[in-house]
Amino acid sequence: GAMRSRAEVDATLQTAKLNPAELLPVVHCLSFGPQAGAGECCLLQLEPGLCAELEAGRSLVIRGEKHEQAVLCSKDKTYDMKIADTSNMLLFIPGCKTPEQLKADQASCNIIHSQIAGFSSNYWELRRCRPKLKKLRKLLMEDPYEGPVSQKDQTSTFSKYTTEDLLSLIQASEEEILHHLQVIDACKIEGYWRILEFDYEMKLLNHVTQLIDSESWSLSKVPLHTCLEELGSLEPTDMIEHILLSYGRKYIDDAGAVYFEMHEDKICRATAQMLLQNAVKFNLSEFQEVWQQSVPEGMTTRLDQLKGLALVDKSSRPETIFLLKVEDLPEDNQERFNSLFSIREKWTEEDITPYIQDLCAEKQTVGALLTKYARSSMQNGVKVYNSRRPIS
């Protein structure tokens, strides 16, 4: 269209019953540029922290495979991406001046002719979310490491994963992924991340605990050097060191020697898993007896070491215990609750907490989750939770 003159602008204001005295003297006249199309541009709304990341020259990455809902990751956080529709059209105008800039720049001419470069009626909104890390363990469990002599390892057809591979497959930030690899005790073997096959892990742990026993070491002072010397003929030294790192805390004494303080709870827990994984259900009191006999001397087994690993059935006579691992349950909130309520109809808060704790978003409590996904009732004076929907 033709350029508007000041007289036309004033006539328009009069028609619109607007008082020119209340407005800035400068007028923007907008016209669509030749390339202005919808869908050419995407708008992303960023919180100040993420803006600062970009301004500092760091990158944000969008992650996910084709069938997954996209997430956006910074170096250490993960965000869900949702499209937010707006009722007003959003226009992109390069070099557009805000009223503040115009007030500061009194000398600017009366009419500014601006071209609209693009428009949109929605934008991407980011919400901080839990990193989607279940898949990490699942990928590594396709081909657990059974030790250096394993024939299976030479002939395995499964893919192995480098850090790069995991960054492209897992919907989480780099720091969250690296932290989770530590949590699940993954180790790097020949450049690939692997999880030890459970029996092999137990074999390694056994070597270490037997050595501790035969040397009468204190569990809080296990010397790395001697472990590697004594056990190096049985297993690769990096595996011995990995098992010490998984089941102990590394520290250096005043003389510069490396020691490990063994994690009692973790060793007791692994021992319980070994005993429970061969039985569907186990008589609780028998289990407790065998369990205590099976852990290294000087360690004390307690049922609260088994949170998120095993569940006690107090309603059966005699009471029983069975394996139920939180990492085997679905990652999605609703599916997680469906799956728990199909295992057991009514749960106490104490029993269900270890199985839903990891679903809590930032600052969210277990109580809030239960209110949303379960309904409560009283049973023999105890508050119990059951499904909000009929379990199919």
C-alpha positions as CSV (number, residue, x, y, z in Angstrom):
1,G,0.0,0.0,0.0
2,A,1.0,3.6,-0.4
3,M,2.8,5.4,2.5
4,R,0.4,7.2,4.8
5,S,0.7,10.9,5.4
6,R,0.4,12.6,8.8
7,A,-3.0,14.1,7.8
8,E,-4.3,10.5,7.1
9,V,-3.0,9.3,10.4
10,D,-4.8,12.2,12.2
11,A,-8.0,11.6,10.4
12,T,-7.8,7.9,11.4
13,L,-7.3,8.8,15.0
14,Q,-10.3,11.1,14.9
15,T,-12.5,8.3,13.4
16,A,-11.3,6.1,16.2
17,K,-12.2,8.8,18.8
18,L,-8.6,8.8,20.2
19,N,-7.1,12.0,21.6
20,P,-3.7,12.6,19.9
21,A,-2.5,14.4,23.0
22,E,-2.6,11.2,25.0
23,L,-0.4,9.4,22.5
24,L,3.2,9.6,21.6
25,P,3.7,11.8,18.5
26,V,5.5,9.1,16.6
27,V,3.3,6.7,14.6
28,H,4.3,3.2,13.3
29,C,2.7,2.4,10.0
30,L,2.8,-1.3,9.5
31,S,2.8,-3.2,6.2
32,F,3.4,-6.8,5.5
33,G,6.8,-7.5,3.9
34,P,7.0,-9.7,0.8
35,Q,8.2,-12.8,2.7
36,A,5.9,-12.5,5.7
37,G,4.4,-16.0,6.0
38,A,2.8,-17.8,8.9
39,G,4.8,-20.7,10.3
40,E,8.1,-19.3,9.1
41,C,9.1,-18.4,12.6
42,C,8.8,-20.1,16.0
43,L,8.6,-18.2,19.2
44,L,10.1,-19.6,22.4
45,Q,9.4,-18.1,25.8
46,L,12.5,-18.4,28.0
47,E,12.9,-17.8,31.7
48,P,15.8,-15.3,32.6
49,G,18.2,-18.1,33.5
50,L,17.9,-19.7,30.1
51,C,18.2,-16.4,28.3
52,A,21.4,-15.8,30.2
53,E,22.6,-19.3,28.9
54,L,22.1,-18.3,25.3
55,E,23.5,-14.8,25.8
56,A,26.6,-16.4,27.3
57,G,27.0,-18.4,24.1
58,R,25.9,-21.7,25.5
59,S,23.5,-23.8,23.5
60,L,20.1,-25.3,24.3
61,V,19.3,-28.7,22.7
62,I,16.0,-30.2,21.8
63,R,16.0,-34.0,22.5
64,G,13.8,-36.9,21.7
65,E,13.2,-39.6,19.1
66,K,10.4,-39.2,16.5
67,H,7.8,-40.9,18.7
68,E,8.6,-39.0,21.8
69,Q,7.3,-35.6,23.1
70,A,10.1,-33.1,22.6
71,V,12.0,-31.7,25.5
72,L,14.5,-28.8,25.6
73,C,17.7,-29.2,27.7
74,S,20.3,-26.8,29.0
75,K,23.6,-28.0,30.3
76,D,21.9,-29.2,33.6
77,K,18.1,-28.9,33.3
78,T,15.2,-30.4,31.3
79,Y,12.1,-28.7,30.1
80,D,8.8,-29.9,28.6
81,M,7.9,-28.0,25.4
82,K,4.2,-27.1,25.0
83,I,2.5,-24.9,22.4
84,A,0.6,-22.0,23.9
85,D,-2.0,-20.4,21.6
86,T,-2.6,-16.6,21.9
87,S,-5.8,-14.8,21.0
88,N,-3.8,-11.9,19.5
89,M,-1.6,-12.3,16.5
90,L,2.0,-11.8,17.3
91,L,3.9,-9.8,14.7
92,F,7.7,-9.8,14.2
93,I,8.9,-6.3,13.3
94,P,12.7,-6.0,12.8
95,G,14.1,-2.8,14.3
96,C,10.8,-1.9,16.0
97,K,11.2,0.8,18.7
98,T,9.4,0.5,22.0
99,P,7.7,3.5,23.5
100,E,10.5,3.8,26.0
101,Q,13.1,4.1,23.2
102,L,10.9,6.6,21.3
103,K,10.5,8.8,24.4
104,A,14.3,8.8,24.8
105,D,14.7,9.7,21.1
106,Q,12.5,12.8,20.8
107,A,14.0,13.9,17.6
108,S,12.8,10.9,15.6
109,C,10.5,11.6,12.7
110,N,6.8,11.6,13.0
111,I,5.9,8.5,11.0
112,I,7.9,5.3,11.0
113,H,7.1,2.9,8.2
114,S,7.8,-0.7,9.4
115,Q,7.5,-4.0,7.5
116,I,6.2,-7.1,9.3
117,A,8.6,-9.9,8.7
118,G,6.5,-12.7,10.0
119,F,3.6,-13.5,12.4
120,S,2.5,-16.2,14.7
121,S,-0.6,-17.0,16.8
122,N,1.3,-19.3,19.2
123,Y,4.6,-19.8,21.0
124,W,6.5,-22.6,22.7
125,E,6.3,-22.5,26.5
126,L,8.8,-24.3,28.6
127,R,8.1,-26.1,31.9
128,R,10.8,-27.5,34.0
129,C,10.3,-31.3,34.2
130,R,11.9,-34.4,35.5
131,P,14.6,-35.7,33.2
132,K,13.3,-38.9,31.4
133,L,16.0,-41.2,32.6
134,K,14.3,-44.7,32.8
135,K,15.3,-45.3,29.2
136,L,19.0,-44.9,30.1
137,R,19.0,-48.0,32.3
138,K,16.8,-49.9,29.8
139,L,19.2,-49.3,27.0
140,L,22.2,-50.4,29.0
141,M,20.3,-53.4,30.3
142,E,19.9,-54.7,26.7
143,D,23.4,-56.0,27.0
144,P,24.8,-56.1,30.5
145,Y,28.5,-56.7,31.0
146,E,29.2,-60.2,32.2
147,G,33.0,-59.9,32.6
148,P,36.1,-60.1,30.4
149,V,35.8,-63.9,29.7
150,S,32.2,-63.8,28.5
151,Q,31.7,-65.4,25.1
152,K,28.4,-63.5,24.9
153,D,30.2,-60.2,24.9
154,Q,32.3,-61.1,21.8
155,T,29.3,-62.2,19.8
156,S,26.7,-59.7,21.1
157,T,24.5,-58.1,18.5
158,F,23.2,-55.4,20.7
159,S,24.3,-51.8,20.2
160,K,26.7,-50.4,22.7
161,Y,26.4,-46.7,23.8
162,T,28.9,-43.9,24.1
163,T,28.2,-40.7,25.9
164,E,27.4,-39.1,22.5
165,D,24.9,-41.8,21.8
166,L,23.2,-41.4,25.1
167,L,23.0,-37.6,24.7
168,S,21.1,-38.1,21.4
169,L,18.7,-40.8,22.8
170,I,17.9,-39.8,26.4
171,Q,15.6,-36.8,27.1
172,A,17.7,-35.2,29.8
173,S,20.5,-32.7,30.1
174,E,24.1,-33.7,29.9
175,E,24.7,-33.2,33.7
176,E,21.5,-35.1,34.6
177,I,22.6,-38.0,32.3
178,L,26.1,-38.2,33.7
179,H,24.8,-38.0,37.3
180,H,22.3,-40.8,36.6
181,L,25.0,-43.0,35.1
182,Q,26.7,-42.8,38.5
183,V,23.5,-43.5,40.3
184,I,22.9,-46.7,38.4
185,D,26.6,-47.7,38.8
186,A,27.3,-47.7,35.1
187,C,31.0,-47.9,34.1
188,K,32.8,-47.1,30.9
189,I,34.4,-50.1,29.3
190,E,36.4,-49.5,26.1
191,G,34.6,-46.2,25.6
192,Y,31.1,-47.6,26.0
193,W,28.8,-47.2,29.0
194,R,27.8,-50.6,30.5
195,I,25.9,-51.9,33.5
196,L,27.4,-55.0,35.1
197,E,25.2,-58.1,34.9
198,F,23.9,-58.6,38.5
199,D,25.5,-62.0,39.1
200,Y,28.8,-60.7,37.8
201,E,28.5,-57.7,40.1
202,M,27.8,-60.0,43.1
203,K,30.8,-62.2,42.2
204,L,33.0,-59.1,42.3
205,L,31.4,-57.8,45.5
206,N,31.9,-61.3,47.1
207,H,35.6,-61.2,46.2
208,V,36.0,-57.9,48.0
209,T,33.9,-58.8,51.1
210,Q,35.8,-62.2,51.5
211,L,39.1,-60.4,51.3
212,I,37.9,-57.9,53.9
213,D,36.9,-60.8,56.1
214,S,40.2,-62.8,55.7
215,E,42.3,-59.7,56.3
216,S,40.1,-58.6,59.2
217,W,40.0,-55.0,57.8
218,S,37.7,-52.4,59.2
219,L,34.8,-51.9,56.8
220,S,35.5,-48.2,57.0
221,K,39.2,-48.6,55.9
222,V,39.6,-50.9,52.9
223,P,42.9,-50.3,51.1
224,L,42.6,-50.0,47.3
225,H,46.2,-51.0,46.6
226,T,46.0,-54.3,48.4
227,C,42.6,-55.1,46.9
228,L,44.0,-54.7,43.4
229,E,47.1,-56.7,44.3
230,E,45.2,-59.6,45.9
231,L,42.2,-59.7,43.5
232,G,43.9,-58.7,40.2
233,S,44.6,-62.3,39.3
234,L,40.9,-63.1,39.6
235,E,39.3,-60.1,37.8
236,P,40.4,-57.0,35.9
237,T,41.7,-54.3,38.2
238,D,39.4,-51.7,36.8
239,M,36.4,-53.9,37.7
240,I,37.7,-54.3,41.3
241,E,38.0,-50.6,41.5
242,H,34.5,-50.1,40.0
243,I,32.9,-52.3,42.6
244,L,34.7,-50.5,45.4
245,L,33.4,-47.2,44.0
246,S,29.9,-48.6,43.6
247,Y,29.8,-50.0,47.1
248,G,32.0,-47.6,49.0
249,R,33.2,-44.0,49.4
250,K,36.7,-43.3,48.3
251,Y,39.0,-41.2,50.5
252,I,42.7,-40.6,50.9
253,D,44.5,-40.8,54.2
254,D,47.2,-38.5,55.5
255,A,50.0,-40.6,54.0
256,G,48.3,-40.3,50.5
257,A,47.0,-43.9,50.4
258,V,43.6,-44.6,48.9
259,Y,41.0,-46.3,51.0
260,F,37.3,-47.1,50.8
261,E,34.6,-46.8,53.5
262,M,32.1,-49.5,52.5
263,H,28.4,-48.6,52.3
264,E,26.7,-51.0,54.7
265,D,23.2,-50.3,53.5
266,K,24.1,-50.8,49.9
267,I,25.8,-54.1,50.5
268,C,22.9,-55.4,52.6
269,R,20.5,-54.3,49.9
270,A,22.3,-56.1,47.1
271,T,22.6,-59.2,49.2
272,A,18.8,-59.1,49.8
273,Q,18.2,-58.7,46.0
274,M,20.4,-61.8,45.3
275,L,18.4,-63.8,47.8
276,L,15.0,-62.6,46.7
277,Q,15.4,-62.8,43.0
278,N,15.3,-66.6,43.0
279,A,12.0,-66.8,44.9
280,V,8.5,-65.5,44.0
281,K,7.8,-64.9,47.7
282,F,9.8,-65.6,50.8
283,N,8.7,-66.2,54.4
284,L,9.7,-62.9,56.1
285,S,11.2,-64.3,59.3
286,E,13.1,-67.0,57.4
287,F,14.3,-64.4,54.9
288,Q,15.5,-62.1,57.7
289,E,17.5,-64.9,59.2
290,V,19.2,-66.0,56.0
291,W,19.8,-62.4,55.0
292,Q,21.7,-61.5,58.2
293,Q,23.8,-64.7,57.8
294,S,24.6,-63.7,54.2
295,V,26.1,-60.2,54.7
296,P,29.7,-59.6,55.7
297,E,30.5,-59.8,59.4
298,G,29.9,-56.6,61.3
299,M,27.0,-55.5,59.1
300,T,23.4,-55.3,60.4
301,T,20.5,-55.9,58.0
302,R,17.3,-53.8,58.5
303,L,14.1,-53.8,56.4
304,D,14.4,-50.1,55.7
305,Q,17.5,-50.8,53.6
306,L,15.1,-52.4,51.1
307,K,13.0,-49.3,50.2
308,G,12.0,-49.4,46.6
309,L,13.5,-52.9,46.2
310,A,11.2,-55.2,48.1
311,L,7.8,-55.2,49.7
312,V,6.6,-56.9,52.8
313,D,3.1,-58.4,52.7
314,K,1.8,-58.0,56.2
315,S,-1.7,-59.4,55.3
316,S,-0.4,-62.9,54.5
317,R,0.1,-65.5,57.2
318,P,3.0,-65.9,57.8
319,E,4.2,-62.5,56.5
320,T,6.1,-62.7,53.3
321,I,8.5,-60.5,51.4
322,F,9.0,-60.2,47.6
323,L,11.0,-58.3,45.1
324,L,9.5,-55.1,43.7
325,K,12.0,-52.8,42.1
326,V,11.0,-49.2,41.6
327,E,13.2,-49.0,38.4
328,D,11.0,-51.6,36.8
329,L,7.9,-49.5,37.1
330,P,6.6,-47.1,34.4
331,E,7.9,-43.5,34.3
332,D,4.6,-41.9,33.6
333,N,2.7,-40.8,36.7
334,Q,-0.7,-42.3,35.8
335,E,0.8,-45.5,34.5
336,R,2.9,-45.8,37.7
337,F,-0.1,-45.6,39.9
338,N,-2.1,-48.0,37.7
339,S,0.7,-50.5,37.9
340,L,1.1,-50.2,41.7
341,F,-2.7,-50.5,42.3
342,S,-2.7,-53.7,40.2
343,I,0.0,-55.2,42.4
344,R,-1.8,-54.2,45.6
345,E,-5.3,-52.7,45.9
346,K,-4.7,-50.6,49.1
347,W,-1.4,-49.0,50.2
348,T,-0.3,-47.2,53.3
349,E,1.6,-44.0,52.7
350,E,4.7,-45.6,54.2
351,D,4.6,-48.6,51.8
352,I,3.9,-46.6,48.6
353,T,6.3,-43.7,49.3
354,P,9.5,-45.4,48.0
355,Y,7.6,-46.3,44.8
356,I,6.4,-42.8,43.9
357,Q,9.1,-40.6,45.6
358,D,10.9,-40.3,42.3
359,L,7.8,-38.9,40.6
360,C,7.7,-35.8,42.7
361,A,8.4,-32.7,40.7
362,E,10.4,-29.8,42.2
363,K,8.9,-28.9,45.6
364,Q,6.1,-31.4,45.2
365,T,5.3,-33.7,48.1
366,V,4.3,-37.4,48.1
367,G,1.1,-36.3,49.8
368,A,0.2,-34.0,46.8
369,L,0.8,-36.8,44.4
370,L,-1.4,-39.2,46.4
371,T,-4.2,-36.6,46.5
372,K,-4.1,-36.3,42.8
373,Y,-3.8,-40.0,41.8
374,A,-5.4,-41.9,44.6
375,R,-8.3,-41.8,47.0
376,S,-7.9,-42.4,50.7
377,S,-10.0,-44.2,53.3
378,M,-9.5,-45.5,56.8
379,Q,-8.9,-49.2,57.4
380,N,-8.6,-50.4,61.1
381,G,-7.6,-46.9,62.0
382,V,-4.9,-46.7,59.4
383,K,-5.1,-44.4,56.4
384,V,-4.9,-46.3,53.1
385,Y,-4.9,-45.3,49.5
386,N,-6.5,-47.0,46.5
387,S,-7.1,-46.2,42.9
388,R,-9.3,-43.3,41.7
389,R,-10.3,-45.4,38.7
390,P,-11.4,-49.0,38.4
391,I,-8.4,-51.2,37.6
392,S,-9.0,-53.1,34.4
